[in-house]
């Protein structure tokens, strides 16, 4: 699922929707930040928006609605929202505005209105919100309408030491090579994306489930039948 979601970020401008990825865990130390670090290095880069920082934007619990909105004024980019159990805390008065941006941005054409200070007065500012988003936190209390837009990956600590360490001093060059190979493969496959517009989904995948999973299945279709079968298994498991 992570491989397909990361690949779909390189196609997002050509897709109609982008599912939110929810990395949740009941306890700290479950690998959420590590997964964000991998997505930061392998997901779509944006040199046309930020020459000095073309990577996905990683934010902690202090992100404000105004900042979240302004990050998308220049164009679509990946947003990595860490510590969501605090940044999206229902008791925080700014949470409603943050959720408004996240909820409207899962489909192309989404927008949200915020108040912008112009001189000594406040004026409404309409901002585009369409963007791939990862929400990571320790069992964050998200409302149903946000959860319906998410594909959840529950994580637990690696108690038995079976997961390789992500030692970036050692694997950074490998990650750069992998990102370049992924970018090249996606660019080569992109002309065939139109052929996936009527890709088949499990019969019970309808409504918002269809909007969540269709971009993942279309990405899988570009990679071949084996990946399509994997996507179908993921969809069936999620629906069950």
Residue pairs with C-beta under 8 A, 6 or more apart in sequence:
1 151
1 153
1 216
1 234
2 21
2 35
2 38
2 39
2 153
4 216
4 219
4 220
4 227
4 230
4 231
4 234
5 19
5 21
5 132
5 151
5 216
6 38
6 39
6 42
6 43
6 182
7 182
7 186
7 219
7 223
8 15
8 18
8 132
8 215
8 216
8 218
8 219
9 18
9 43
9 44
9 56
9 78
9 132
10 43
10 44
10 182
10 183
10 186
10 187
11 186
11 190
11 193
11 215
11 218
11 219
12 18
12 44
12 76
12 131
12 132
12 215
13 76
14 190
14 193
15 108
15 215
15 218
16 107
16 108
16 211
16 214
16 215
17 106
17 107
17 108
17 211
17 212
17 214
17 215
18 105
18 106
18 130
18 131
18 132
18 133
18 215
19 106
19 149
19 150
19 151
19 211
19 212
19 213
19 215
19 216
20 102
20 106
20 133
20 134
20 135
20 146
20 149
20 150
20 151
21 132
21 133
21 134
21 135
21 150
21 151
21 153
22 134
22 135
22 136
22 140
22 142
22 147
22 150
22 151
22 152
22 153
23 32
23 35
23 36
23 134
23 135
23 136
23 137
23 153
23 155
24 32
24 136
24 137
24 138
24 139
24 140
24 152
24 153
24 154
24 155
25 31
25 32
25 138
25 139
25 154
25 155
25 156
25 157
26 138
26 139
26 156
27 138
27 156
27 157
28 138
29 157
30 155
30 156
30 157
31 155
31 157
31 158
31 163
32 82
32 136
32 137
32 155
33 82
33 136
34 166
35 134
35 136
35 153
35 155
36 58
36 80
36 82
36 134
36 136
37 166
37 168
38 166
38 175
39 56
39 78
39 80
39 134
40 55
40 56
40 58
40 80
41 55
41 172
41 175
41 176
41 179
42 175
42 178
42 179
42 182
43 55
43 56
43 78
43 132
44 56
44 77
44 78
44 132
45 54
45 55
45 56
45 179
45 183
46 54
46 55
46 56
46 75
46 77
47 54
48 75
49 74
49 75
49 77
50 74
56 77
56 78
56 79
56 80
57 71
57 77
57 78
57 79
57 80
58 80
58 82
59 67
59 68
59 79
59 80
59 81
59 82
59 87
60 82
60 83
60 87
61 82
61 83
61 86
61 87
62 87
63 81
63 87
63 98
64 94
65 94
65 97
65 98
65 100
65 101
65 114
66 114
66 116
68 79
68 98
68 101
69 101
69 112
69 114
69 125
69 127
69 129
70 127
71 77
71 79
72 79
72 101
72 105
72 127
72 128
72 129
72 130
72 131
73 127
73 128
76 128
76 130
76 131
76 132
77 131
78 131
78 132
78 133
78 134
79 131
79 132
79 133
79 134
80 133
80 134
80 136
81 87
81 88
81 102
81 133
81 134
81 135
81 136
82 136
82 137
83 136
83 137
84 135
84 136
84 137
84 140
84 142
85 137
85 138
85 139
85 140
85 141
86 92
86 137
87 95
87 98
87 137
88 95
88 98
88 99
88 135
88 137
88 140
88 141
88 142
89 95
89 141
90 141
90 143
97 114
99 142
99 143
99 146
100 112
101 112
101 127
101 129
102 129
102 133
102 135
102 146
102 149
103 145
103 146
103 149
104 110
104 111
104 112
104 129
105 112
105 128
105 129
105 130
105 131
105 133
106 130
106 133
106 149
106 211
106 212
107 130
107 211
108 130
109 130
110 128
110 129
110 130
111 126
111 127
111 128
111 129
112 126
112 127
112 129
113 124
113 125
113 126
113 127
114 124
114 125
114 127
115 122
115 123
115 124
115 125
116 122
116 123
116 124
116 125
117 123
135 142
135 150
142 150
148 208
149 208
149 211
149 212
150 212
151 212
151 213
151 216
151 238
168 175
186 222
189 222
189 223
192 222
193 218
193 222
195 221
196 217
196 218
196 221
196 222
197 218
199 214
199 217
199 218
199 221
200 217
201 210
201 213
201 214
201 217
201 235
202 232
202 235
202 236
202 239
204 239
205 213
205 235
205 239
209 235
209 238
209 239
213 231
213 234
213 235
213 238
216 231
216 234
216 235
217 228
217 231
217 232
217 235
220 227
220 228
220 230
220 231
221 227
221 228
